[in-house]
């Protein structure tokens, strides 16, 4: 029996979306809100796709790879772990997890 969502990807998606909302609430950052909710939504759709077909990781892999690059770049420029370093690290872990799923299926 397959679950309708990939739970790890769904938790990551919720974290990304919540981070965008927190960025908006704390700093009034509209770009944080827009990108956090957009990337969180894409990841949640990817979690749904993976729940339906576990091999269907493309959307989630591309989205998390983009977040790894963008937030890794922001972390390297600012040196601040929050939020860029944390999101970059979580995104890299997601890329590694999804790459492993691709290679083992």
C-alpha positions as semicolon CSV with decimal commas, in nm:
position;residue;x (nm);y (nm);z (nm)
1;X;0,000;0,000;0,000
2;X;0,142;0,339;-0,091
3;X;0,084;0,651;0,114
4;X;-0,067;0,946;-0,076
5;X;0,234;1,167;0,014
6;X;0,603;1,114;0,064
7;X;0,614;1,221;0,428
8;X;0,977;1,338;0,442
9;X;0,931;1,553;0,133
10;X;0,601;1,689;0,269
11;X;0,770;1,784;0,598
12;X;1,048;1,959;0,405
13;X;0,786;2,141;0,193
14;X;0,603;2,261;0,504
15;X;0,932;2,380;0,657
16;X;1,020;2,579;0,344
17;X;0,676;2,740;0,325
18;X;0,676;2,819;0,699
19;X;1,021;2,976;0,664
20;X;0,893;3,208;0,394
21;X;0,600;3,310;0,612
22;X;0,827;3,370;0,912
23;X;1,059;3,580;0,695
24;X;0,766;3,794;0,595
25;X;0,628;3,829;0,949
26;X;0,965;3,910;1,109
27;X;1,126;4,125;0,841
28;X;0,843;4,219;0,608
29;X;1,024;4,038;0,328
30;X;0,779;3,988;0,041
31;X;1,041;3,792;-0,164
32;X;1,082;3,549;0,128
33;X;0,707;3,501;0,144
34;X;0,668;3,456;-0,230
35;X;0,961;3,219;-0,278
36;X;0,900;3,024;0,042
37;X;0,536;2,961;-0,040
38;X;0,610;2,894;-0,410
39;X;0,891;2,647;-0,338
40;X;0,693;2,489;-0,054
41;X;0,397;2,442;-0,288
42;X;0,616;2,287;-0,559
43;X;0,771;2,053;-0,304
44;X;0,430;1,955;-0,165
45;X;0,313;1,872;-0,517
46;X;0,634;1,672;-0,559
47;X;0,557;1,489;-0,233
48;X;0,214;1,404;-0,373
49;X;0,369;1,280;-0,699
50;X;0,614;1,062;-0,507
51;X;0,328;0,921;-0,300
52;X;0,154;0,815;-0,620
53;X;0,469;0,689;-0,794
54;X;0,786;0,666;-0,580
55;X;1,011;0,699;-0,886
56;X;0,859;1,036;-0,981
57;X;1,116;1,258;-0,808
58;X;1,199;1,508;-1,084
59;X;1,003;1,809;-0,955
60;X;1,122;1,759;-0,598
61;X;1,482;1,703;-0,705
62;X;1,495;2,012;-0,926
63;X;1,326;2,234;-0,667
64;X;1,553;2,121;-0,384
65;X;1,861;2,152;-0,607
66;X;1,769;2,512;-0,693
67;X;1,716;2,589;-0,323
68;X;2,052;2,429;-0,241
69;X;2,227;2,654;-0,491
70;X;2,046;2,976;-0,405
71;X;2,058;2,938;-0,028
72;X;2,411;2,797;-0,034
73;X;2,520;3,105;-0,230
74;X;2,341;3,336;0,015
75;X;2,503;3,156;0,309
76;X;2,851;3,182;0,155
77;X;2,801;3,557;0,104
78;X;2,649;3,635;0,444
79;X;2,803;3,370;0,669
80;X;2,471;3,363;0,857
81;X;2,340;3,017;0,934
82;X;1,983;3,140;0,978
83;X;1,799;3,114;0,750
84;X;2,023;3,061;0,445
85;X;2,259;2,805;0,597
86;X;1,979;2,597;0,746
87;X;1,769;2,595;0,429
88;X;2,079;2,524;0,220
89;X;2,176;2,230;0,442
90;X;1,823;2,086;0,450
91;X;1,798;2,127;0,074
92;X;2,130;1,951;0,019
93;X;2,012;1,662;0,237
94;X;1,694;1,643;0,029
95;X;1,897;1,641;-0,295
96;X;2,111;1,356;-0,160
97;X;1,803;1,161;-0,048
98;X;1,627;1,202;-0,382
99;X;1,941;1,118;-0,579
100;X;1,972;0,801;-0,373
101;X;1,607;0,715;-0,454
102;X;1,677;0,762;-0,826
103;X;1,987;0,543;-0,815
104;X;1,828;0,261;-0,616
105;X;1,497;0,237;-0,806
